[in-house]
Amino acid sequence: MSVKAYPRKLDVKNGRVELCHGSGGRAMAQLISGLFHQAFGNEWLARCNDQSAFDVSAGRMVMTTDGYVVTPLFFPGGNIGSLAVHGTINDLAMSGGRPLYLSASFIIEEGFRFLDLKTIADSMGAAARGAGIYIIAGDTKVVERGKADGLFISVAGIGLVADGLDLSADKVRVGDRVLVSGSLGDHGVAIMSKRQNVAFQTEIVSDSAALHNLVAVMIAAGGGGIRVMRDPTRGGLAAALNEIAHQSDLGFHLQESTIPVKPAVAATCELLGLEPIHVANEGKLVAIVAPGSADAVLAAMKAHPLATDAADIGEAVADDHKFVQMTTGFGGRRVVDWLWGEQLPRIC
């Protein structure tokens, strides 16, 4: 975000984004300095270069990138901005790494309200600061009306993984336990209820949160006993476990009765013809853990404020078909199909 400050201020309260705000001229400089720099302000952005250089300590680097296109942009518990920061941090954290820095790229539709853009940018800055990391580089583009559904955000992240820590699905073994950090489906149901105008006695709020501190606690408790971790976002728990099953050449058996789901989420999913295990989460993780470490890791999770409802929900099993199967409350067993989630609307 290379920019020179200009004295004229944006009319944040009443103004809207115009094509000139992406043209590279004075209007774009005013947008960046008057909105993004104020929201993300840190020593790297203050240098006003086209990139940011930074020092790192010993360890292995980990990098991720993701695009965020959620509809609606604002939902109970957050918005596309906080979601973009949390989601990118969590992708880094699933490696066991410590997130360090983010970059953010914005594709903004002409006519988008400055006030909404400021709210989103401020939430991104607050989410990053709350996680102890920084947004140190970025880019802004403006497209014509009807070309961007309001706002798209792409975020890349860099972190560090300690030497000797290597979480990977191919390390999963028969008998390993499946741990989840809390109730499933909160984020997806919060999004869908907003879209469908479904009202609740108690509002369902997105679980969007940064999980790196929870991961650090788990690593400290379980060390080499943790095989792999995933954040079950798009496609939910079903997609995450099916991916691990295919990567490990194993299967999983789950106990439906042990999977934490809030009553309001379960009721909404039933109303909409969905299953919570297919619905997106943005503040939960699933970990496959060696049997000898599972109790210690689960206890550490439950002691953390983001995982008080953590649970052991099943185990890895030998299965040539690489199926994820779930024992239901009636004693039956069915295969959890990961392709079913493709029927869901865009919710992450």
Buried (B, 14 or more C-beta within 10 A) or exposed (E): BEBEEEEEEBEBEEBBBBEBBBEEEEBBBBBBBBBBBBBBBBEBBEEBBEEBEEEEEEBBEBEBBBEBBBBEBBBBBBBBBBBBBBBBBBBBBBBBBBBBBBBBBBBBBBBBBBBBBBBBBBBBBBBBBEBEBBBBBBBBBBBEEEEBEBBBBBBBBBBBBEEEBBBEBEBBEEBBBBBBBBBBBBBBBBBBBBBEEBEBEEEBBBBBBBBBBBBBBBBEBBBEBBBBBBBBBBBBBBBBBBBBBBBBEBBBBBBBEEBBBBEBBBBBBEEBEBBBBBBBBBBBBBBBBBBEBBBBBBEBBBEBEBBEBBBBBBBBBEBEEBBBBBBEEEEEEEEBBBEBBEEBEEBB
